[in-house]
Amino acid sequence: MQDKIGRAPKARIVYVGGPDEARAALTMSFAEAGFALVSHEDAARCDIGLIDLRGRRLSSRKAQSIAGVLRKSSPESSILIIIDPYMDETARKALRRHGELVVMLTRPQGLIERCRQVLRLRNVAEEAGERLKSLAGLNRLNEFPPIAAPAAPLRVLIAGEAGPAALAAVNALTPITEQCICVFSAGQALRAVETARFDVAVFLAKRDNDPLMSLVRSLRRHPKHASMPVIFPLNDPDLAADYAKRGAADFMLTDHLAADLGPKVQITARRSRLLKSMRRFLKACEGDGVRDPGSGAFTATFLTEHGARLAARADQSGRKMAMIALKLHMETKEGEAEPGRRALHQAARLINRVTRAEDIAARVGVDTFLVLAPATTEANAEKAALRIQGVLENTVFRSGDDKQLYGVSIDTAVCARPEGLCIEESVALALAALRDKPVAPKTGSLEFR
């Protein structure tokens, strides 16, 4: 099965328990999503551990033993426990201590989406830790905000038609929240999130084309609300596959609302607050020799020092690391003055905004930048490069001196860092790929008048 996803899967996931038929079906589905599903014999250096308890009666102590073996083989892996919808409340409460519960019958798309969210949280947390180590070891003055999850009371939004599910959600959340707002439509939910901040939202969608599904897609694209977790209670676990295709990422059964919604909202809100704090730290850390004052990108000095740490981390964990080399060209018409530094700096700052929080965007030349993407395959880095190129080439920039509008064309080159290669040689490899890449002919020009 690993041949179908190539030599560079997005992540390695160890699968324990379950019959051979279930293993084969999951292996195929995860391979289509770009993940490698391996057995417990290959658990070393895995990213996620899956424990399949569907159709099995397993004591909490046995589950704890299995989770302990997986963590011993791969200490940094998160544990997800797959259960069927018929498991009783006492068993679910006991298993929740050892890993996150995911209800599934036959369609694994909801499980795959949950794995993506777990990996994203892991990547941000790891980069925050490694960057803090680099800042502490620079021996230079630097500034960064603290990483802390505030202990403020919870504020939860419940959206959906009135009924038993909404009543169960309200009864489960009222004792643990400071404010629990209930609305009945997607329009009311939109007005609620525009006028107030919520830690978690619970959307009681009736079908996969419910207007609430369109709202959750819009929220995920909005910079102000993208970090707000949204939980979807479902009557059928297999509906998670259809909801996941439309932007949903967190699910639970409607029958489990009374017992499980409260603990799930509490841990989800705490993770969301911690994730916001880590992203704020990654975006705001700066200081002498850390950030380039003109472009806001990291300096070549910090790239060398922090990149060496990331390269060692990639070799230790077995994860891929990709590099994106970028060269900016300010477009001018014949007879017009060359753009000032402000226009170039505006374009450079936009690179920081369209890259992920865990990526390192550094300035290595006057108009040349390099983006280090930890835990990223070359194929995914190519998609990121196309996104950066599309955003910059469709944005108009203004010079501060003559008020002239300018466009930007950008050359990109993507390469994967070979295992064991030092950061200096890796950067040279990416810049050589950018230099040797043939220039694509322009299909047209834009008028910025």
C-alpha positions, 0 to 999 in steps of 0.5 A: 500500500505504501507504493500508492502514496509514493516515498513521502507520505504526509504522516505515518499512522500506526494501527492496532486492533481490528480485523484484517478486513478493517485494516485493509479498508483503512489502509486504502482510504488513508493511502488515498489521503496521502497517509501511510498506515503501518502495523505496530511492528513499525510503530517507531517514529510514527505520528499518530496511533490508532487503537480500533476497539469497534466490536470489542469489549476491552477493559480500561486497563488493557486500553491503557496498556496498548496506549502505553506501548504505542507511546513507548515506541513513538513518544511524540505520537497522539492516540486516537481510539476508534469506537462504535456508537454502542459503547456505554457511557462508563466505558467511554469515560474510562477510555477518554483518559487514554486518548481522543475518542472517534466514533466510526462504523464503515466510512473513515473520512471523518477519522481522516479529517480528525487526524489532519487536525491533530497533525496540524496542532502537533506541527504548530506546537513543535515549531513553537518549542523549537523556535523558543529554543532558538531564540533562547540560544541566540545570545541577542536581545529578542522579544516574544509574547508568552505562551499561555492558555487563559483560564477565562470562563467558556463562551459557547454558541449553539446553532440549529433547530429547536429539538431534543438535540438542542435541549441536550446540548444546552443542559450539558453546557450550561453548568460549565459555561459563563454564556451559552447562546442559542440561535435557530438559523445560519443567519442568526449564527453569523450575526452572533459570531460577528458581534461576540467572541466564542470559544467553541460552536456546536452546529446542529445541522440536519443534512450535509447541505444545511446552510450551517455547512456553508457558514462553517466553510466561510468561518474557516476562511475568515482570519478572525474566526478560523481558529474557532472549533465547530463541533457537529453532532450526528445521528449516524457516524457515517454522515461524518464522511459527507460533512467532512467533504463540506468543511466539518472537522470535529464530530460526535454522536447526538446520543452522546451529547448529554454525557460527552459534550461537556468534557469535549467542549472543555478540552476543545476550548483549552486546545483552541486557546493554546493554539491561538497563543502559540500562533501569536508567539510564532507570528510576533517573535522578533528582535536583534538578528531575528527579523529583517526590519524592512520586509518583516521576514526572518534574517538569513542569520536566524534561518541558519541557526534555527534551520539547523535545529529544524533539520536535526529535528527532521532527521530525528523524527523521520519527517520530511522538510520542504523548501520554497525559493522565491524571487520577486520582480516588480513589473513596470511599464516602459518609461516609468520609474523603478518601484521604491523600497516600500513596494518591495517590502509590501510584497515581502510582508505579504509572503509572511501572511500567506504562509503558515504559522509554523513555516519560516519565511526568511529573506536571503537576498534583496528580492529573494526569499526562502520558506522552510516548511517542516513536516511537509512533503514536496507535493504539498510544498508545490501547492503552497508555492502556487498559493503564494504566487497566485496571491502576490501576482494578483495584488497591486502594490503602491510605492511610497514616493511617487504613488505609482501602482506596481504589480509583482511577478514571482519565480518559485522553485520547490525541493525536498530536503534530502535526509542528513543534509545540513541546512546550508547545503539545503538552502544552496540546493533550493537557490540553485533550483530557483536559478536553474528553473526555466522562465515561464513565458508570460501570457499577458500583462496587467495595467495598473492605472 
